Amino acid sequence: MCFHTSQTKKVVKLENRYGVSLSNPDARDAFDIPSYHLNGFSHPDMLIIPQEKPSVIAPALWGIVPSNKKPEQIRDYYKESVQFGGGLNAQSEKLFDHFIYKHSALTRRCIIPVTGFFEPHEYKGKKYPFHIKSKDNDVLSLAGLYTIIENVVTFTILTKKASPLFAKIHNKKNRQPIILQKDFEQDWLKNDLNENGIKELINLNFNEDELSAYTVSRDLFQMKINTDIETIIEEVKYEGVVI
C-alpha cells in the first residue's frame, strides 16, 4: 500500500511539467515548501490534476470521502475509516463495484504528482522503509480517484498487485501504487475512456529500470518524530536488507 509520499518540486515545475496552472494562486507559497514526508494518516493537502478540469492543478485532501458527506463530517469520517486505511488507497480490482470508487471511476480520475513514495519491507520481523523515486528526478504520476464535497476535494491513490520489483520491496502485502507511464498520463484523464480502457492503463507496468529504490531511516514510522525533513529521503543501509 502507499501511505507515505514526498513532493519537493516547486509549483511552477509541476505546472510546466503537466501544462497546467495552479487553481488557487494564493496557495502557491504553501505548496512551494518541500514536503519530504507526507504521512497519509495526517490527511495532508496535496496537489492533484482532476479529470473534470485537467488544465489545473488543485489542492485536495489525501483520503477519499463519500460525496454524500458534508465538509464538517470529513474529520469524523477519517477517524471512523482509519481501520480500513483512511481512504488513502483504493484497490483497483474493486474500482467498479466499491461503494465509493464506482462513482468516481468514469468521471473523477486524477493524477497525483509526487517526487517519491515510501513502502515497507519486512526483514526478520522488522519493517524497513524504502524510498522509491525516478532515477532522473522527474515527478512520478500516481493514478487516483477523487470526490467533491461542496468546496473540498478528497482523493485516494489507486493500487494493484505488485510488479516484480515491488514484490521484493513490499514483501508482505505485495501491493504497489499505480504509476502512470508518461506517454499515457493524459489518457488517464480523458472523458471518453471506458471501463476496458481504464483497466488497460491500470495493467500497464511502469518501467522499473527508470526507478531508484533504497532504504531510508526507520524514523519514518515514528509518529512522535518530525520526519518531514530533507534527511528522511537520504539512503540508510541496513545489514541483510537487500532486494
C-alpha positions as CSV (number, residue, x, y, z in Angstrom):
1,M,0.0,0.0,0.0
2,C,1.1,3.6,-0.4
3,F,0.6,5.6,2.8
4,H,3.7,7.9,2.6
5,T,4.8,10.2,-0.2
6,S,7.1,13.1,-0.9
7,Q,6.7,16.1,-3.2
8,T,9.6,18.5,-3.2
9,K,9.1,20.3,-6.6
10,K,8.1,24.0,-6.8
11,V,4.6,24.5,-8.1
12,V,5.9,26.2,-11.3
13,K,7.9,23.0,-12.0
14,L,4.7,20.9,-11.8
15,E,2.8,23.5,-13.9
16,N,5.4,23.3,-16.7
17,R,5.7,19.5,-16.5
18,Y,2.0,18.9,-16.9
19,G,1.0,22.1,-18.8
20,V,-1.4,23.2,-16.0
21,S,-2.0,26.2,-13.8
22,L,-2.5,26.3,-10.0
23,S,-6.2,26.6,-9.4
24,N,-5.7,29.0,-6.4
25,P,-2.7,31.3,-6.7
26,D,-2.9,32.2,-3.0
27,A,-1.9,28.6,-2.3
28,R,1.4,28.8,-4.2
29,D,3.6,29.8,-1.2
30,A,2.3,26.9,0.9
31,F,2.8,24.3,-1.8
32,D,6.3,25.7,-2.8
33,I,7.5,24.4,0.6
34,P,9.2,21.0,0.0
35,S,7.3,18.1,1.6
36,Y,9.9,15.4,2.2
37,H,7.5,13.1,4.1
38,L,3.7,13.4,3.7
39,N,2.1,10.9,6.1
40,G,-1.3,9.9,4.7
41,F,-2.8,9.3,8.1
42,S,-2.5,13.0,8.9
43,H,-4.6,13.6,5.7
44,P,-2.4,16.3,4.3
45,D,-3.4,18.7,1.5
46,M,-1.7,17.7,-1.7
47,L,-1.9,18.7,-5.4
48,I,-3.8,16.7,-7.9
49,I,-4.8,17.2,-11.6
50,P,-8.5,16.4,-11.9
51,Q,-10.3,14.8,-14.8
52,E,-13.1,17.4,-14.7
53,K,-10.6,20.2,-15.2
54,P,-7.3,18.8,-16.5
55,S,-5.9,22.3,-17.2
56,V,-5.4,22.9,-13.4
57,I,-3.5,21.5,-10.5
58,A,-5.5,21.8,-7.4
59,P,-5.3,21.2,-3.6
60,A,-7.1,18.1,-2.3
61,L,-7.2,16.2,1.0
62,W,-5.5,12.8,0.9
63,G,-8.1,10.3,2.0
64,I,-11.2,9.8,-0.2
65,V,-14.6,10.6,1.5
66,P,-18.0,9.7,0.1
67,S,-19.5,12.6,-1.8
68,N,-22.7,12.5,0.3
69,K,-20.9,13.7,3.4
70,K,-20.7,17.3,4.4
71,P,-17.4,19.2,4.9
72,E,-17.9,19.3,8.7
73,Q,-18.2,15.4,8.7
74,I,-14.9,14.8,6.9
75,R,-12.7,14.6,10.0
76,D,-15.1,12.3,11.8
77,Y,-15.2,10.1,8.7
78,Y,-11.4,9.8,8.8
79,K,-11.5,8.7,12.4
80,E,-14.1,6.0,11.6
81,S,-12.3,4.8,8.5
82,V,-8.8,4.5,9.9
83,Q,-9.3,0.8,10.4
84,F,-9.9,0.5,6.7
85,G,-6.9,2.6,5.7
86,G,-8.5,6.0,6.0
87,G,-9.3,6.1,2.3
88,L,-5.7,6.7,1.4
89,N,-5.5,3.8,-1.1
90,A,-8.1,2.2,-3.3
91,Q,-7.7,-1.4,-4.7
92,S,-8.1,-1.1,-8.5
93,E,-9.6,-4.6,-8.5
94,K,-12.7,-3.1,-6.8
95,L,-12.8,0.0,-8.9
96,F,-16.2,-0.6,-10.5
97,D,-18.1,-2.1,-7.5
98,H,-16.8,-0.4,-4.4
99,F,-19.5,1.9,-2.8
100,I,-17.2,5.0,-3.2
101,Y,-14.9,4.2,-6.1
102,K,-17.6,3.2,-8.6
103,H,-19.0,6.8,-8.5
104,S,-15.6,8.3,-9.5
105,A,-14.1,5.6,-11.8
106,L,-15.5,7.0,-15.0
107,T,-15.7,10.7,-14.3
108,R,-13.4,11.6,-11.4
109,R,-10.0,10.2,-12.0
110,C,-6.9,12.2,-11.2
111,I,-3.1,12.4,-11.4
112,I,-1.2,12.8,-8.1
113,P,2.3,14.2,-8.8
114,V,4.9,13.0,-6.3
115,T,8.7,13.1,-6.3
116,G,8.7,9.8,-4.4
117,F,6.9,7.5,-2.1
118,F,7.8,5.0,0.6
119,E,7.0,1.3,1.0
120,P,7.7,-1.0,4.0
121,H,9.9,-4.1,3.6
122,E,9.9,-6.8,6.3
123,Y,13.1,-8.5,7.3
124,K,13.4,-10.7,10.4
125,G,10.2,-9.4,11.9
126,K,11.1,-5.7,11.5
127,K,9.9,-3.1,9.0
128,Y,12.4,-1.1,6.9
129,P,11.1,1.8,4.7
130,F,12.2,2.0,1.1
131,H,12.0,5.3,-0.8
132,I,11.1,4.9,-4.5
133,K,11.7,7.7,-7.0
134,S,12.5,8.4,-10.6
135,K,16.2,7.9,-11.5
136,D,16.2,11.2,-13.4
137,N,14.4,13.1,-10.5
138,D,11.3,13.7,-12.6
139,V,8.0,13.5,-10.9
140,L,6.0,10.3,-10.8
141,S,2.4,10.4,-11.8
142,L,0.3,8.3,-9.5
143,A,-3.2,7.3,-10.6
144,G,-6.1,8.3,-8.3
145,L,-9.8,9.0,-7.8
146,Y,-11.4,11.9,-6.1
147,T,-14.7,13.2,-4.7
148,I,-16.0,16.7,-4.3
149,I,-17.8,17.7,-1.1
150,E,-19.0,21.3,-1.6
151,N,-15.7,23.2,-1.9
152,V,-13.5,20.3,-0.6
153,V,-11.8,17.8,-2.8
154,T,-10.7,14.4,-1.4
155,F,-8.7,11.8,-3.2
156,T,-7.2,8.3,-3.0
157,I,-4.2,6.6,-4.6
158,L,-5.0,3.5,-6.7
159,T,-3.1,0.3,-6.0
160,K,-2.6,-3.0,-7.7
161,K,-0.8,-6.3,-7.4
162,A,2.9,-5.7,-7.1
163,S,5.3,-5.9,-10.1
164,P,8.5,-8.0,-9.6
165,L,10.4,-5.0,-8.1
166,F,7.6,-4.0,-5.7
167,A,7.0,-7.6,-4.7
168,K,10.6,-7.6,-3.4
169,I,10.1,-4.3,-1.6
170,H,6.6,-4.7,-0.2
171,N,7.1,-8.3,0.5
172,K,4.2,-8.9,2.9
173,K,1.3,-7.1,1.2
174,N,2.6,-7.4,-2.4
175,R,0.9,-4.2,-3.5
176,Q,2.1,-1.1,-5.2
177,P,0.6,2.3,-6.3
178,I,-0.2,2.6,-9.9
179,I,2.4,4.7,-11.6
180,L,1.3,6.1,-15.0
181,Q,3.7,5.9,-17.9
182,K,4.4,9.4,-19.1
183,D,3.0,8.7,-22.6
184,F,-0.3,7.7,-21.1
185,E,-0.8,10.3,-18.4
186,Q,-3.2,12.4,-20.4
187,D,-5.2,9.3,-21.5
188,W,-6.0,8.7,-17.8
189,L,-7.8,12.0,-17.7
190,K,-9.8,11.5,-20.9
191,N,-13.6,11.7,-20.6
192,D,-14.2,9.1,-23.2
193,L,-12.1,6.4,-21.5
194,N,-14.4,3.4,-20.9
195,E,-14.1,0.6,-18.4
196,N,-11.9,-1.5,-20.6
197,G,-9.6,1.4,-21.4
198,I,-9.2,2.2,-17.7
199,K,-8.3,-1.4,-16.9
200,E,-5.7,-1.4,-19.7
201,L,-4.0,1.6,-18.3
202,I,-4.0,0.1,-14.8
203,N,-2.4,-3.1,-16.1
204,L,0.4,-1.3,-17.8
205,N,3.6,-1.6,-15.7
206,F,5.9,1.3,-15.3
207,N,9.4,0.6,-16.5
208,E,11.2,-0.5,-13.3
209,D,14.6,0.4,-14.9
210,E,13.5,4.1,-14.6
211,L,13.1,3.8,-10.8
212,S,15.5,4.1,-7.9
213,A,14.7,2.2,-4.7
214,Y,16.7,2.4,-1.4
215,T,16.2,2.1,2.3
216,V,15.9,5.2,4.5
217,S,15.7,5.9,8.2
218,R,13.3,3.8,10.3
219,D,12.3,7.1,11.9
220,L,9.8,7.3,9.1
221,F,7.5,5.0,11.1
222,Q,7.8,7.0,14.4
223,M,4.7,9.2,14.9
224,K,6.4,11.3,17.6
225,I,9.4,12.3,15.4
226,N,9.3,15.1,12.8
227,T,10.2,13.2,9.7
228,D,9.3,16.0,7.2
229,I,12.9,16.8,6.8
230,E,15.4,16.5,3.9
231,T,17.4,13.7,5.5
232,I,14.4,11.4,5.6
233,I,14.9,10.7,1.8
234,E,18.6,10.0,2.2
235,E,19.8,6.4,1.9
236,V,20.4,4.5,5.1
237,K,21.8,1.0,4.7
238,Y,20.9,-2.0,6.9
239,E,22.8,-5.2,7.1
240,G,20.9,-8.0,5.3
241,V,18.2,-5.8,3.9
242,V,18.6,-6.0,0.1
243,I,16.3,-6.5,-2.8
